[in-house]
Amino acid sequence: MTRLPQRPAGGPRRGKRPHPATRRRPLDGARLTAYDVLDGVTSRDAYANLLLPQLLRERGLDTRDAAFATQLAYGTLRAAGTLDAVLSGLVDRPLGELDPRVLDLLRLGAYQLIDLRVPSHAAVDTTVDLARAIVGTGASGLVNAVLRKVAAGGDRMQWLHALGGDREQQLALATDHPAWIVDAWRDALGGEEELEPALMADDAAPEVHLVARRVARAELVEESGGSPGPYSPFAVRLPGGDPGRLASVRSGRAAVQDEGSQLAGLLLTRAPLEGPDAAWLDMCAGPGGKAGLLAAVRPEGVRLTAADRAPHRADLVRQALRDEADVEVLAADGREAPWQAGSFDRVLLDAPCTGLGALRRRPEVRWRRTPEDVAPLVELQVELLASALASVRVGGVVAYVTCSPHTEETVGVVEVAAARDDVEVLPVAPLFPEVPGIARGDYGQLWPHRHGTDAMFMALLRRIR
Ligand SMILES: C[S@@+](CC[C@H](N)C(=O)[O-])C[C@H]1O[C@@H](n2cnc3c(N)ncnc32)[C@H](O)[C@@H]1O
């Protein structure tokens, strides 16, 4: 560590105090934690929603600093596209040629200046301190010079104006979405009318949603200080905070789960069914969010089988179902089912997908995903849905669910199955009369701007012969 310049004996003389900029300030804990999240995402492909809570726990930041670190980390990750557009005009080489640590620091500083309007001396000085400590003195000079130019350019509105571009580019920049995701949302929404509010809502920090599994919802409301969710009878919404501190969450009687995911799980339970109703399958169950809810709400006598291809995800399901009787957890590929064909009455297929509907909770995913990811996922989804239909008895139901509204992964996949002569589509909206605006044709679609949930898609299919 660099040592402070030594004062002459007898203390500083008047007019000879060291310049404040040469003194070392302690690093700001919230900003350092936010930087460490950005660095984990950049250099180790970490997931911010897993890394951040771990760092907050380890470092014991107080509530205020933890909230600021969260805002900085998530906000910077969400806004990376716009921040890079600003920064690329101010750096004398392509951003990809910068030391990745310097780029993350520039993004962190620029986010504070442009989006949070943190006074420029605080945003610049603290980022320069981080640069000096993490990368070195040379980097701190570059960070200082670039961030001063960012500050001089004004706030987000002024920067968007300066960046220019057509309406499409402006929408992508203003809402922090890559252009191909803007297109996918437009397509799923059926046009322009709701596009901007939908993308804006997808760019906002989400509330925390809890699910009351084995505790009365009123009790969880009381314990958490939240309010009942408007749609799922098990949902509690909180403006923020660390739900891991709640006794109900620690004991597994409640869990963190988006209210839209709760509805997607409940869809399976609401489908009308004739004949036996004793065997349910959750075919892609890891980490066990929907399996946990299904286990809690199933009628007496229903056996729940939950499978996941990834053994470590199957272990997480086992953990989520640890206190439930009459459940079986398998590490199994749904396409090579180890169970007998036609052996289930209800099957949930919560398919692996691009996650374009859950970007609020996984802020870096929008920049990680590419349009090339879609086709291989669609191929897998079609195969899994065929397998789900083979796993259900004649007369039984399959709920097909994705946390993506992308038309190819949703309507496109279901239409392949619905074209078969042994399958019929059951309309979703009548099963959710309490959820206005859920219909997407015969399917269900939730949206952050309409429902305050992730953009979950759901479809219900019956084997008719
Ligand atoms: C959207 S996540 C499921 C989320 C889960 N239902 C929940 O609510 O917590 C999709 C899961 O599918 C699993 N998966 C991917 N391919 C699979 C396959 N061929 N068979 C079974 N599971 C698969 C992934 O490991 C992942 O855990």
The ligand as a Gaussian input file, in Angstrom:
#p B3LYP/6-31G(d) Opt

LIG

0 1
 C      -37.030000     -22.047000     -15.705000
 S      -36.039000     -23.130000     -14.793000
 C      -37.240000     -23.874000     -13.745000
 C      -37.608000     -23.021000     -12.561000
 C      -38.395000     -23.808000     -11.521000
 N      -39.591000     -24.373000     -12.080000
 C      -38.760000     -22.942000     -10.348000
 O      -39.894000     -22.438000     -10.259000
 O      -37.918000     -22.779000      -9.443000
 C      -35.728000     -24.409000     -15.939000
 C      -34.998000     -25.622000     -15.363000
 O      -34.971000     -26.610000     -16.396000
 C      -33.840000     -27.420000     -16.204000
 N      -33.628000     -28.169000     -17.459000
 C      -33.022000     -27.777000     -18.587000
 N      -33.082000     -28.747000     -19.500000
 C      -33.747000     -29.780000     -18.945000
 C      -34.116000     -31.071000     -19.393000
 N      -33.807000     -31.505000     -20.617000
 N      -34.801000     -31.882000     -18.550000
 C      -35.089000     -31.470000     -17.294000
 N      -34.748000     -30.266000     -16.816000
 C      -34.103000     -29.425000     -17.626000
 C      -32.758000     -26.424000     -15.840000
 O      -31.720000     -27.081000     -15.137000
 C      -33.546000     -25.421000     -14.972000
 O      -33.378000     -25.735000     -13.606000

